[in-house]
Amino acid sequence: RGRDLWRTGRARAAMEAAELRVGFVGAGRMAGGLARGLLRAGKVPASSILASAPSDKNLDAWRESGCRTTHCNLEVLQDCTLVFLATKPHVLPGVLQEIRPAVGPHHIVVSLAAGITLQTLQRLLPAGTNVLRLMPNLPCVVQAGAMVFARGSSAGDGEATLLKNLLSSCGLCEEVPESYIDIHTGLSGSGVAYVYLFAEALADGAVKMGMPGGLARRIAAQTLLGAAKMMVETGEHPAKLREDVCTPGGTTIHALHQLEKGALRATVMNAVEAATNRARDVAED
């Protein structure tokens, strides 16, 4: 019976996702990335997505994807059940004041704004609003993102399950305590840039030794992709996987010695700490 209930729940979540009308208040890069992920996975038809922005600057790309667009934020609330708030953080309080009269108990409101806490969102929206806070990262565009979300006091298991089911099409999606969101920003939101910097350095090393740049970048990218896939699929600790590559007196251990002398590990840990602290500072501003 438990398995039957689980299957029924999964089927209901899939059906609800298929029937959803999804809105985006704000149509910038991150909103577009989530929308493209949903479209590429076939989770939501383009005709069921409505995006709003004050000008056509960002909306043309949405129209090209078959999504509907508007300059009216209230229209998004009137038309959609699941609404992503994807404006700049300093703009969001004004937007919340504008849309507040249109928010009802049937809405699921998901904020992507960095530094805006659930407490603030709940204070600026009607009491009892189903509100969640989501922090995605840029690879959601290619359905390989890493996202975490936290739910407000009125959002229940149904809203959390629906969001997770929908966004799993864009990559890893985990529910966490709200206190983890700033850490996720330092680890994954900003962490994508750390990886690009490492990939660039990796390729440049090969160029220095005589390999053409284009080939070096392709191999560097595939190396990172393969290493990440092994972490995900084996579940092994990265230290174990690293040891598997090393042979006594071999090339890898000589290279790792240079990385250790350069304090790579401590530098990366410091980078995550710095980005996390900056995210916390933004939340307190």
Secondary structure, DSSP 8 states (H G I E B T S, - for coil): -HHHHHHHHHHHHHHHHHH--EEEES-SHHHHHHHHHHHHTTSS-GGGEEEE-SSSTTHHHHHHTT-EEES-HHHHHHH-SEEEE-S-TTTHHHHHHHHGGG--TT-EEEE--TT--HHHHHHHS-TT-EEEEEE--GGGGGT-EEEEEEE-TT--HHHHHHHHHHHGGGEEEEE--GGGHHHHIIIIITHHHHHHHHHHHHHHHHHHTT--HHHHHHHHHHHHHHHHHHHHHH---HHHHHHHH--TTSHHHHHHHHHHHTTHHHHHHHHHHHHHHHHHHHHH-
